[in-house]
C-alpha cells in the first residue's frame, strides 16, 4: 500500500488534471463559403442565391444567420488558383446530429445546383450573449 502522502499527491494531481479538461461548447459557429463562379461557365446570380437561401438554408436554420459577401481564392482540384466572389453564411447552432445533417445538406445542394467542386466549412466553439 502506498504511503499516505503518495495517495494525497496522486489525488491532487488527478483533481488538477480533471479541472483542466473542458467540455466542448454546446453552441458552435459555422462559416460556410460559397464560390460564385460556376466551373462550367457563368456565375451564381443574386436571384439564384436569394432563392437558394430562401428554399435551402432558411428552412434548416430558421432561428437566424448572417450573410457576408467577399472575394476569395483557393486551389481547385485541378491545381488551378481560382479567384472569385463568395457568399459567406455564418450560423450559430447547437452541437447536434440534426445540425450536422443540415450543414451537409446545404453544402451538397449548392454543389449540385451550381456545379461546384466544394463548399468550405469552418467550425468554432462559441459563447453567445445578447445585450
N, C-alpha and C positions, 0 to 999 in steps of 0.2 A: 504494500500500500504506500502511496506517495505521502511524504510529509505534508502537514497542513499548509505550509507556505507555498508549496508547489501547486496544491489544489487551488489555493486562493489566487495565485498568479495565473493559472490556466483559466479560471473563471473570469478574471479581469480581462485577459486577452480575448476570450470568447465574447464577452459583452462589448468590448471596444470594436471588434470586427463586425458584430451584428449591428452596431449603431452606425457604422459607415455604409452599410448597404441601404440603398434607397429603392423604393418601389417605382416601377415605370409610371410616368404620369398618366392619369386617367383620360386626359384630353391631349390630342395631338393636332398639329397643324400640318396640312399637306399643301404643297405648292405644285401645281401641275402646269407644265409648259407645253403649249400647243403651237407648233410652227404653222405659219400661214401659207408658205409655198407648197403647192401640190407638185410632187415629183413628176407627174405625167404632163404638167403644164398648168399655168394659171395660179391663182391663189384663192384662199378662202375669203369670200366677201363678208362684209359686215352683216348682210342679211342672212347669209348661211350660218355665220357664227351666232347671231341672235337666235335663230331657230334651233341650233344645237344646244345652246344654253337653256332655252325655254323647254325643249322636249326631252333632253337627255340629262342635263346636270341638275336643274332646279328640282325635278321630281325626286331625285336621290338625296338632295341636301336642301330641303325646303326651309330650314331654320336660318339660312343665310350663307353668303360667300362674298368674296371680293374679287373683282376682275381688274387686272392691270394690262397695259399694252407696253411692249418694249421691242427692242431689237436684240437679236442674239446670233450666235453662231455655234456650230457643232460639226464634228467629223462624222459624216454619214457612213453607213455600212460599206459603201463602195470606195471609201477613202477620200472623198471629196469634202473640203471645207465648205459648208453651206452657211451663208449669211441670210437671215430672213427676219421679217417682223414676226412677233409672237404675241399670243394672248397668254396671260398667266392667271390661273384661278387659285386663290388661297381659300381653304375651307378648314374650319376647326370642327372636330368631331370626337366622339368617344372612341376609345380603342376597342373595336368590336369586329366580329366576322362580317356583320352586315355592312359596316362602313368600308372594310377592305374590299368586299364584293362590289360595292358601289363605285369605288375608285377604279377598280379593274374594268368594270363595265363601261365607265365613261371613257377611259383610255382606248379600250377595244373598239368602241363605236366611232370615236374620232378617227382612229387609224383606218377603219373600214370605210367610213363615209368619205374621207378625203384622201385616201391612198397614201397615208403617212407611214414612214418607217418606224417611228417611235413617238411616245409622249413621255417627257421627263417628269419624274416624281421625286420631290424632296420632302421627307417627313421629319418633323421635330416634335419633341415633347413640349407642352405649353402649359402655362398658368394663365387663366383668363379671369379678368376682373372688369366689371362695368362700373364706371364712376358717374 
